[in-house]
Amino acid sequence: MTHDVQSFKQVLQASLGDTIDTAIILGSGIRAFENLFDGGQLPYQALSEFPAATVAGHAGVLSWGRPASDEPAIFVARGRFHLYEGHGLVDTLRLVEFFFALGVTKLIITNAAGGLRADWRPGDLMLIEDQLNFQGLQAGLSQTFSPVTPFDGAWVERLVKRCQTRGLPLRQGTYVGLLGPSYETMAENHFLIFAGADAVGMSTVPEVARACSHGMRVLGISCITNVSVTPKGAAETSHQEVVDVAKAASELMEQVLFEAIHAA
Ligand code: HPA
């Protein structure tokens, strides 16, 4: 059986007896909140019209529950759909639309990204301050969306303070979304740096745009899995390396995500 929004609401009501206003989308290899209380989980295939998650490091499971027994429940989407998998924009945005229909108002989007700063290290986390859309016009999405500040500045500020207080290292910068699926050439990396990007990935931009045009508050966090530009030039990378580093950085990511929920 597959669930549409209405029947899924009944599943939620039965398992939790509560509504949920916060959702997290986990990018390649990122693991967090694997043990949620009072919750449940469903594979994406059990949600009507959802495609299967095909990319390695994307479990393709939607979980919900409380991060701790006295915390409000959250959604955690383990894996996403990318334009480079051959999906159109509609399928790429299934998660965002589903969360919006369920009443989610706060969306935290994570991804694995290549660092464009020579002094950054694999495993660093970057809070996304702004984004560059290099995924084409289709990611523009809505004429009513005026994307001057797609990320919630006050939320960003509060999270930065909380992470400083707790000694959690967090970089800040601009994310550029490319279509992929190949990684960038050295010339492309230099161009992206010139364009103002600090991290490069293949997701996030359309999700952020659509969530904003729905009036959701949005926060974005990149896990820097590889540093694409070194003092000597460009560095080669592979998807396996991306997934392995993201997995290794997951403990810090979960701590930062926990702070992010509380900073909302
Ligand atoms: N480029 C694009 N996407 C990525 C990278 C990269 O270097 N690393 C992880 N996702």
Boltz pocket constraint, residues with backbone or C-beta under 6 A from the ligand:
constraints:
  - pocket:
      binder: B
      contacts: [[A, 112], [A, 113], [A, 114], [A, 115], [A, 182], [A, 183], [A, 184], [A, 200], [A, 201], [A, 202], [A, 223], [A, 225], [A, 226], [A, 228], [A, 237], [A, 242]]
      max_distance: 6.0
